[in-house]
Amino acid sequence: MTQDTLALFVDDARAVPIEDAAQRLGLKFSGNRHEHPQPCPHCGGTDTFAFNTAKNKWNCRAGGVCGNDGIGMVAHCEGLNLHRRAHFLEACSIVLGRPIPDDAEQESAEEPGRRLQRIKQRRRQNETLPMMAARLSGTRGLPLKAGRGWRISR
């Protein structure tokens, strides 16, 4: 199986609107409205989960999660962890209503190495960011501005 097949599979899943994903999950639609509140299929409750077909968004107040795609909604409703490759592909499969392509769960020999390289590169960038900002500000550290991130003072 090629990486292109898997990429197309995931792209197809990302293109599925919330409405179609909700139908595949068997969620309730409330009349002609765009907002569809109901008990969360994963967390329970009485009126804790809703999806909006006009805005293409979903929200679970019980679990404190929300999103704007069918993959995330399916993962939450089915209790899948999107940080795990197999769970992500399963959510894509449910959204599309078709099986995961053959060998999709197997990483190629090069993929772990590329992933580790990206992680190392991000770590290096994250380590150098405070030092670069300190040089620009002329201070050893950076004061934090509440709720706004880093602030460089001169």
BAVONU-981544 format. One line per 2 residues: for each residue x, y, z of N, C-alpha, C, O. Coordinates in steps of 0.2 Angstrom, whole numbers, plus 5000, padded with zeros to 4 digits. Example, Ala and Ser with C-alpha at 12.3 -4.5 7.8 and 13.67 -1.06 7.14 Angstrom:
2
5066,4972,5039,5062,4978,5039,5066,4984,5039,5071,4983,5042; 5064,4989,5035,5068,4995,5036,5064,5000,5039,5067,5006,5040 $
//
This chain:
154
5004,4994,5000,5000,5000,5000,5004,5006,5000,5009,5007,5004; 5003,5011,4996,5007,5017,4996,5004,5022,5001,4998,5022,5003 $
5008,5027,5002,5006,5032,5007,5001,5037,5004,4997,5040,5007; 5001,5037,4997,4996,5041,4993,4989,5038,4995,4984,5042,4996 $
4988,5032,4995,4982,5029,4996,4979,5031,5003,4973,5033,5004; 4983,5031,5008,4981,5032,5015,4980,5040,5015,4975,5042,5019 $
4984,5044,5012,4983,5051,5012,4976,5053,5009,4972,5057,5011; 4974,5050,5003,4968,5051,5000,4962,5048,5005,4957,5052,5005 $
4963,5043,5008,4958,5040,5013,4957,5045,5018,4951,5047,5020; 4962,5048,5021,4961,5053,5027,4958,5060,5024,4954,5063,5027 $
4960,5062,5018,4958,5068,5015,4950,5067,5014,4946,5072,5015; 4948,5061,5011,4941,5060,5010,4937,5060,5017,4932,5063,5017 $
4940,5058,5022,4937,5058,5028,4936,5065,5031,4931,5067,5034; 4941,5069,5030,4941,5076,5032,4936,5080,5029,4933,5085,5031 $
4934,5078,5023,4929,5082,5018,4922,5080,5020,4918,5084,5018; 4921,5075,5024,4914,5073,5026,4911,5078,5031,4914,5080,5036 $
4905,5081,5029,4902,5086,5034,4900,5083,5040,4898,5077,5040; 4899,5087,5045,4896,5084,5052,4889,5081,5051,4888,5076,5054 $
4885,5083,5047,4879,5080,5046,4879,5073,5043,4876,5069,5046; 4883,5072,5039,4884,5065,5036,4887,5060,5042,4885,5054,5043 $
4892,5063,5045,4895,5059,5051,4890,5057,5056,4890,5052,5059; 4886,5062,5058,4880,5061,5063,4875,5056,5061,4873,5052,5065 $
4874,5056,5054,4869,5050,5052,4873,5044,5052,4869,5039,5054; 4879,5043,5051,4882,5037,5051,4883,5034,5058,4883,5028,5060 $
4883,5039,5063,4883,5037,5070,4876,5036,5073,4876,5033,5079; 4871,5037,5069,4864,5036,5071,4862,5042,5077,4858,5040,5081 $
4865,5048,5076,4863,5053,5081,4856,5056,5079,4854,5055,5073; 4853,5059,5084,4846,5061,5083,4846,5068,5079,4850,5072,5081 $
4842,5069,5074,4841,5076,5071,4834,5079,5074,4829,5075,5074; 4835,5085,5076,4828,5088,5079,4825,5093,5074,4827,5099,5074 $
4821,5090,5070,4817,5094,5065,4821,5098,5060,4826,5095,5058; 4819,5104,5058,4822,5107,5053,4827,5112,5055,4830,5116,5051 $
4829,5112,5061,4834,5116,5064,4841,5114,5063,4842,5109,5060; 4845,5119,5064,4852,5117,5062,4856,5114,5069,4861,5110,5068 $
4853,5116,5075,4856,5114,5081,4853,5108,5083,4846,5107,5083; 4856,5102,5085,4853,5096,5087,4856,5094,5094,4861,5090,5094 $
4853,5096,5099,4855,5094,5106,4852,5087,5108,4847,5085,5105; 4856,5084,5112,4854,5077,5114,4859,5074,5119,4864,5078,5121 $
4858,5069,5122,4863,5066,5127,4869,5064,5123,4869,5062,5118; 4875,5065,5127,4881,5063,5123,4881,5055,5123,4880,5052,5128 $
4883,5053,5117,4884,5045,5116,4889,5042,5120,4889,5037,5122; 4894,5047,5122,4900,5044,5126,4899,5046,5133,4901,5041,5138 $
4898,5052,5135,4898,5054,5142,4891,5053,5145,4891,5053,5152; 4886,5053,5142,4879,5053,5145,4876,5060,5146,4877,5064,5142 $
4872,5060,5151,4868,5066,5152,4862,5067,5149,4860,5062,5146; 4859,5072,5149,4852,5073,5146,4852,5078,5140,4849,5077,5135 $
4856,5083,5141,4856,5088,5135,4864,5091,5135,4865,5097,5135; 4868,5086,5135,4875,5088,5135,4879,5089,5129,4885,5091,5128 $
4876,5086,5123,4880,5085,5117,4875,5089,5112,4869,5088,5112; 4879,5092,5107,4875,5095,5101,4879,5096,5095,4886,5096,5096 $
4876,5095,5090,4880,5097,5083,4876,5102,5079,4870,5101,5079; 4880,5106,5076,4876,5111,5072,4878,5110,5064,4884,5110,5062 $
4873,5108,5060,4874,5107,5053,4876,5113,5049,4879,5112,5044; 4874,5119,5051,4875,5125,5047,4882,5127,5048,4886,5129,5044 $
4884,5127,5055,4891,5129,5056,4896,5123,5056,4902,5124,5056; 4894,5117,5055,4898,5111,5054,4903,5110,5061,4909,5109,5060 $
4899,5111,5066,4903,5111,5073,4899,5106,5078,4893,5105,5077; 4903,5103,5083,4900,5099,5088,4903,5101,5095,4908,5104,5095 $
4899,5099,5100,4901,5101,5107,4898,5096,5112,4892,5095,5111; 4903,5094,5116,4900,5090,5122,4902,5094,5128,4908,5095,5130 $
4897,5097,5132,4898,5100,5138,4900,5096,5143,4903,5098,5148; 4898,5090,5143,4900,5085,5149,4907,5084,5149,4911,5084,5154 $
4910,5082,5143,4917,5080,5142,4921,5086,5141,4927,5086,5141; 4918,5092,5140,4922,5098,5139,4926,5098,5132,4932,5101,5132 $
4924,5095,5127,4927,5095,5121,4922,5097,5115,4916,5097,5116; 4925,5099,5110,4921,5102,5104,4926,5101,5098,4932,5099,5098 $
4923,5102,5092,4927,5102,5086,4923,5104,5080,4917,5106,5080; 4926,5104,5074,4923,5106,5068,4924,5101,5062,4924,5103,5056 $
4924,5095,5064,4925,5090,5059,4921,5083,5061,4921,5082,5067; 4920,5079,5056,4916,5073,5058,4921,5068,5061,4919,5064,5065 $
4927,5068,5060,4932,5063,5063,4933,5064,5070,4932,5059,5074; 4933,5070,5073,4933,5072,5080,4927,5070,5083,4927,5067,5089 $
4921,5071,5080,4915,5070,5083,4914,5062,5084,4912,5060,5089; 4916,5058,5078,4916,5051,5079,4920,5048,5084,4918,5044,5088 $
4926,5051,5084,4931,5049,5089,4928,5050,5096,4929,5045,5101; 4925,5056,5098,4923,5057,5104,4917,5052,5106,4917,5049,5111 $
4912,5051,5101,4906,5047,5102,4908,5040,5103,4905,5036,5107; 4913,5038,5100,4916,5031,5100,4921,5029,5105,4923,5024,5106 $
4923,5035,5109,4929,5034,5114,4935,5032,5111,4939,5029,5114; 4937,5035,5105,4943,5034,5102,4948,5039,5103,4946,5045,5104 $
4955,5038,5104,4960,5043,5105,4963,5045,5098,4966,5040,5095; 4962,5051,5096,4965,5053,5089,4972,5053,5089,4975,5054,5084 $
4976,5053,5095,4983,5053,5095,4986,5046,5093,4992,5046,5093; 4982,5041,5093,4984,5035,5091,4982,5033,5084,4976,5034,5082 $
4987,5031,5080,4986,5030,5073,4980,5025,5071,4976,5027,5067; 4980,5020,5075,4974,5015,5073,4967,5018,5075,4963,5017,5071 $
4967,5022,5080,4960,5025,5082,4959,5030,5077,4953,5031,5075; 4964,5034,5075,4962,5039,5070,4960,5036,5064,4955,5039,5061 $
4963,5031,5061,4961,5028,5055,4954,5025,5056,4950,5024,5051; 4952,5022,5062,4946,5019,5063,4940,5024,5063,4935,5023,5060 $
4942,5030,5066,4937,5036,5065,4936,5038,5058,4930,5039,5056; 4941,5038,5054,4940,5040,5047,4936,5035,5044,4932,5036,5039 $
4937,5028,5045,4933,5023,5042,4926,5024,5044,4922,5023,5040; 4924,5025,5050,4917,5026,5052,4914,5032,5049,4908,5032,5046 $
4918,5038,5048,4915,5044,5045,4914,5042,5037,4909,5044,5035; 4918,5038,5034,4917,5037,5027,4912,5031,5026,4910,5031,5020 $
4911,5027,5031,4907,5021,5030,4910,5016,5026,4907,5012,5022; 4917,5016,5026,4921,5011,5022,4927,5008,5026,4929,5012,5030 $
4929,5002,5024,4935,5000,5028,4941,5003,5027,4942,5007,5022; 4946,5003,5032,4952,5006,5031,4956,5002,5026,4956,4996,5025 $
4960,5005,5022,4963,5002,5016,4968,4997,5019,4971,4998,5025; 4969,4992,5015,4974,4986,5018,4981,4989,5019,4983,4994,5016 $
4984,4986,5025,4990,4988,5027,4991,4995,5029,4996,4998,5030; 4985,4999,5030,4986,5006,5032,4988,5007,5039,4991,5012,5041 $
4987,5002,5044,4989,5003,5050,4997,5001,5051,5000,5002,5057; 5000,4999,5046,5007,4997,5046,5011,5003,5044,5010,5005,5038 $
5016,5006,5048,5020,5011,5046,5025,5008,5041,5028,5003,5042; 5027,5012,5036,5033,5010,5032,5039,5011,5037,5039,5014,5042 $
5045,5008,5034,5051,5008,5038,5054,5015,5039,5057,5017,5044; 5052,5020,5034,5055,5027,5035,5051,5031,5039,5053,5036,5042 $
5044,5030,5040,5040,5034,5044,5042,5036,5051,5042,5041,5053; 5044,5031,5055,5046,5032,5062,5052,5037,5062,5053,5041,5066 $
5057,5036,5058,5063,5040,5057,5061,5047,5056,5064,5052,5059; 5056,5048,5051,5054,5055,5049,5051,5058,5055,5051,5064,5056 $
5046,5054,5058,5043,5057,5064,5047,5059,5069,5046,5065,5072; 5052,5055,5071,5057,5057,5076,5061,5063,5074,5063,5067,5078 $
5063,5064,5068,5066,5070,5065,5062,5076,5066,5065,5081,5068; 5056,5076,5065,5051,5081,5066,5051,5083,5073,5051,5089,5075 $
5051,5078,5077,5050,5080,5085,5057,5083,5087,5056,5088,5091; 5062,5080,5085,5069,5083,5087,5069,5091,5084,5072,5095,5088 $
5067,5092,5078,5067,5099,5075,5063,5103,5079,5065,5109,5081; 5057,5101,5081,5052,5105,5085,5055,5107,5092,5055,5112,5095 $
5058,5102,5095,5062,5103,5102,5067,5108,5101,5068,5112,5105; 5071,5107,5096,5077,5112,5095,5074,5119,5094,5076,5124,5097 $
5068,5120,5090,5065,5126,5089,5062,5129,5096,5063,5135,5097; 5059,5125,5100,5056,5127,5106,5062,5129,5111,5060,5133,5115 $
5067,5126,5111,5073,5127,5115,5076,5134,5114,5078,5138,5118; 5076,5136,5107,5080,5142,5105,5075,5148,5105,5078,5153,5106 $
5069,5147,5106,5064,5152,5106,5065,5157,5112,5065,5163,5111; 5065,5155,5118,5066,5159,5124,5073,5163,5123,5073,5169,5125 $
5078,5159,5121,5085,5162,5120,5085,5168,5115,5088,5173,5116; 5081,5167,5110,5081,5172,5104,5077,5178,5107,5079,5184,5106 $
5072,5177,5110,5068,5182,5113,5071,5186,5118,5071,5192,5119; 5075,5183,5123,5079,5186,5128,5084,5191,5125,5086,5196,5127 $
5088,5188,5119,5092,5193,5116,5089,5199,5113,5092,5204,5113; 5083,5198,5110,5080,5204,5108,5078,5209,5113,5078,5215,5112 $
5076,5206,5119,5073,5210,5124,5079,5213,5128,5078,5218,5132; 5085,5210,5128,5090,5212,5132,5090,5210,5139,5093,5212,5144 $
5085,5205,5141,5085,5203,5147,5086,5195,5147,5087,5192,5142; 5087,5192,5153,5088,5185,5154,5082,5181,5153,5082,5176,5150 $
5076,5183,5155,5070,5180,5154,5065,5184,5152,5066,5190,5151; 5059,5182,5150,5054,5186,5147,5048,5186,5152,5046,5181,5155 $
5046,5192,5154,5040,5193,5158,5034,5190,5154,5033,5191,5148; 5029,5187,5157,5023,5184,5154,5017,5189,5155,5016,5192,5161 $
5014,5191,5150,5008,5195,5150,5002,5190,5150,5001,5186,5146; 4998,5191,5156,4993,5186,5157,4988,5185,5151,4985,5190,5149 $
4987,5179,5149,4983,5177,5144,4985,5179,5137,4981,5178,5132; 4990,5182,5136,4992,5184,5129,4999,5181,5127,5001,5182,5121 $
5002,5177,5131,5008,5174,5129,5014,5178,5130,5014,5182,5135; 5020,5177,5127,5026,5181,5128,5026,5188,5126,5022,5190,5121 $
5029,5192,5130,5029,5200,5129,5036,5202,5129,5040,5200,5134; 5039,5205,5124,5046,5207,5124,5046,5214,5127,5043,5219,5124 $
5049,5216,5132,5050,5222,5135,5057,5225,5133,5062,5221,5134; 5057,5231,5132,5064,5235,5131,5066,5239,5136,5071,5242,5136 $
//
